Amino acid sequence: MGNKEPSVAVLLSAYNGIGWIEEQIVSILSQRNVSIEIFISIDLSTDETYSWCKDFSKGHVNITVLPYGDIFGGAAKKLFPVNS
């Protein structure tokens, strides 16, 4: 049996978060002894949060920026929509 690191998926939701998003992501990525995948949901922000995240994710295969264009109020609603 190998010494495989545990895996964690982080659901990060943002709205007008350009002032905090880099610190949050860097903090998440700096965790040790764990394989991390980040999924970022950005509501219709009026700042540069979405474009910053898209640019940052280009250098990180473990970061996925979810489709932009709706207000969800949280990443879970976008990742796990409830069928009506």
Backbone as a ProteinNet text record, in pm:
[ID]
protein_1_A
[PRIMARY]
MGNKEPSVAVLLSAYNGIGWIEEQIVSILSQRNVSIEIFISIDLSTDETYSWCKDFSKGHVNITVLPYGDIFGGAAKKLFPVNS
[TERTIARY]
83.2	0	87.7	58.4	139	110.4	190.3	176.8	107.1	-13.7	-85.1	-142.9	-124.6	-180.7	-332.7	-399.5	-545.4	-580.4	-697.2	-743.5	-855.8	-853.8	-956.6	-1002.2	-1133.3	-1189.6	-1241.2	-1198.9	-1240.2	-1335.4	-1453.4	-1551.8	-1541.2	-1492.3	-1469.4	-1566.7	-1646	-1742.6	-1696.3	-1713.4	-1667.2	-1767.2	-1773.2	-1850.7	-1775	-1731.1	-1650.7	-1538.7	-1462.5	-1359.7	-1216.8	-1195.4	-1060.5	-961.7	-1006.7	-917.4	-873.9	-940.8	-913.4	-885.1	-922.1	-919.1	-779.1	-679.4	-543.8	-496.7	-516.9	-476.2	-547	-675.2	-750.6	-694.9	-674.2	-627	-485.9	-397.9	-260.4	-260.5	-345.1	-355.1	-401.2	-499.4	-549.6	-440.9	-373.3	-269.9	-146.7	-127.4	-8.2	-23.3	-138.6	-158.2	-62.7	-14.7	83.1	20.8	81.3	43	-101.1	-146.8	-281	-283	-353.6	-373.1	-501	-489.3	-602	-648	-778.7	-841.1	-938.7	-931.7	-1016.2	-1113.6	-1240.7	-1345.4	-1395.5	-1384	-1420.4	-1547.9	-1646.4	-1772.1	-1774.9	-1790.9	-1791.8	-1925.5	-2003.3	-2129.2	-2099.1	-2201	-2185.5	-2118.3	-1989.1	-1911	-1897.4	-1880.1	-1858.3	-1712.2	-1628.4	-1484.3	-1413.4	-1286.3	-1206.8	-1184	-1267	-1247.8	-1244.2	-1341.2	-1349.7	-1226.7	-1189	-1074	-944.7	-929.5	-809.6	-802.8	-914.7	-917.6	-889.6	-947.2	-920.9	-772.1	-710.2	-567	-483.8	-515	-439.8	-452.1	-570.4	-593.8	-513.8	-471.8	-394.1	-263.3	-209.7	-85	-104.9	-229.9	-259	-363.4	-320.1	-412.3	-514.2	-489.1	-580.4	-682.2	-693.1	-793	-887.6	-1017.9	-1121.1	-1209.2	-1220.3	-1311.5	-1440.1	-1548.8	-1677	-1735.9	-1830	-1890.1	-1947.1	-1934	-1972	-2102.3	-2185.5	-2301.8	-2429	-2429.2	-2548.8	-2512.9	-2615.8	-2597.5	-2645.9	-2555	-2587.8	-2584	-2505.2	-2496.6	-2409.1	-2349.8	-2261.7	-2223	-2107	-2056.7	-2141	-2196.5	-2270.5	-2390.3	-2461.4	-2576.8	-2535.7	-2416.8	-2369.7	-2316	-2248.8	-2190.6	-2292.9	-2389.1	-2486.3	-2628	-2672.3	-2806.2	-2913.6	-3020.3	-3134.6	-3231.4	-3270.9	-3368.6	-3507.1	-3579.4	-3714.5	-3814.4
-117.3	0	123.6	221.1	341.4	445.8	547.5	658.7	774.7	754.8	856.9	963.4	1089.4	1199.4	1198.7	1242.6	1257.2	1368.5	1358.8	1458.8	1541	1670.8	1761.9	1850	1864.1	1958.3	2077.9	2196.4	2319.5	2393.1	2427.4	2504.8	2648	2737.2	2875.8	2964.7	3040.4	3130.1	3273.9	3357.4	3495.8	3591	3709.1	3818.5	3946.6	4017	4138.2	4114.1	4008.2	3967.2	3993.9	4083.5	4104.7	4142	4204.8	4243.4	4129	4013.4	3901.1	3769.8	3758.8	3628.7	3570.1	3651.8	3597.8	3540.5	3612.1	3563.2	3432.5	3422.7	3301	3182.4	3201	3091.3	3049.1	3144.5	3111.1	3035.5	3074.9	3005.6	2860.7	2842.1	2706	2622	2677.7	2602.8	2572.7	2646.1	2625.9	2512.2	2448.5	2336.6	2222.9	2154.8	2047.7	1910.2	1812.2	1671.8	1644.1	1718.1	1696.9	1743.1	1669.2	1706.8	1790.6	1913.4	2006.6	2040.1	2040.2	2089.4	2198.8	2314	2427.6	2453.4	2466.8	2504.3	2641.7	2741.6	2878.3	2918.8	2960.7	3012.2	3162.3	3242	3386.8	3439.1	3496.5	3559.9	3683.5	3746.2	3861.2	3978.8	3967.8	4071.4	4192.7	4307.6	4429.6	4471.3	4387	4413.9	4312.6	4297.1	4210.7	4069.6	4027	3895.7	3783.9	3782.7	3674.2	3669.8	3781.6	3780.4	3747.1	3793.7	3760.6	3609.7	3550.4	3405.9	3326.2	3368.1	3298.4	3303.8	3419.8	3433.1	3349.1	3353.9	3279	3128.5	3084.1	2940.2	2883.4	2967.6	2919.7	2855	2893.9	2836.4	2728.1	2686.8	2587.8	2488.9	2369.7	2269.5	2222.8	2251.4	2208	2316.4	2421.3	2525.7	2530.9	2522.2	2532.2	2651.3	2743.5	2856.1	2816.9	2813.6	2770	2877.2	2837.1	2933.4	3054.9	3168.6	3297.2	3344.4	3408.9	3469.7	3466.9	3410.2	3407.2	3444.2	3470.2	3493.4	3368	3300.4	3176.4	3191.4	3284.6	3302.3	3199.3	3109.5	3008.8	2906.7	2848.2	2752.5	2624.9	2582.9	2457.2	2458.5	2570.2	2576.8	2559.6	2607.1	2595	2454	2397.1	2264.8	2153	2172.3	2067.1	2121.8	2159.2	2216.7	2114.1	2162.7	2078	2080.1	1962	1954.3	1983.8	2070.1	2105.4	2004.3
0	0	0	-86.9	-101.2	4.9	2.4	95.4	26.8	-22.7	-98.4	-5.2	-45.1	32.6	23.7	129.3	120.5	22.2	-37.8	-133.5	-71.7	-102	-52.8	-168.6	-182.7	-278.3	-200.2	-240.7	-174.4	-267.1	-215.8	-289.9	-240.3	-324.4	-286.3	-362.3	-288.9	-348.9	-328.9	-432	-421.9	-486.1	-429.4	-485.9	-453.5	-555.9	-537.2	-436.6	-459.2	-363.5	-405.6	-499.1	-550.3	-439.8	-334.4	-225.5	-136.6	-146.9	-56.3	-127.6	-252.7	-320.5	-331	-359.4	-371.3	-238.5	-130.7	1.9	36	3.7	31.1	-47	-176.3	-261.2	-222	-199.5	-159.9	-28	64.3	192.5	173.7	89	62.1	-3	-101.7	-173.9	-88.2	19.6	102.7	203.8	206.4	298.6	262.1	363.5	342.6	362.2	297.5	311.9	269.8	171.4	118.5	-27.5	-109.5	-249.4	-256.4	-306.6	-304.9	-445.8	-463.2	-585.5	-543.2	-609.4	-575.5	-689.6	-654	-748.4	-704.9	-794.6	-759.1	-832.6	-755	-807.6	-781.6	-886.4	-872	-921.3	-828	-866.3	-950.5	-1001.6	-1090.5	-1019.1	-1002.1	-936.3	-1026.9	-964.7	-1041.2	-1037.9	-979.9	-978.8	-1068.4	-1052.6	-1140.2	-1084.4	-991.3	-929	-1032.2	-1122.9	-1220.7	-1310.8	-1368.8	-1461	-1387.2	-1263.4	-1186.1	-1162.1	-1123.4	-1097.6	-1224.7	-1337.1	-1463.4	-1496.5	-1482.4	-1510.8	-1414.5	-1287.1	-1186.4	-1210.3	-1249.6	-1268.4	-1385.7	-1479.8	-1594.4	-1551.1	-1438.5	-1389.3	-1285.4	-1263.6	-1159.8	-1211.2	-1243.6	-1298.1	-1194.8	-1068.8	-962.9	-925.1	-1006.8	-983	-1101.7	-1073.1	-1175.4	-1143	-1238	-1223.1	-1294.8	-1221.1	-1276.1	-1367.8	-1454.9	-1548	-1474.9	-1537.8	-1481.5	-1544.2	-1465.4	-1526.8	-1446.1	-1328.4	-1245.8	-1103.1	-1025.4	-882.1	-811	-742.7	-674	-523	-470.9	-327.2	-259	-332.1	-275	-379.7	-364.5	-463	-466.8	-354.9	-349.6	-444	-452.9	-543.5	-689.2	-723.4	-860.3	-886.6	-788.3	-805.8	-792.3	-704.4	-675.2	-687	-808.1	-823.4	-789.7	-730.5	-695.2	-811.2	-857.2	-966.1	-911.6	-980.8	-937.4	-987.6
[MASK]
++++++++++++++++++++++++++++++++++++++++++++++++++++++++++++++++++++++++++++++++++++

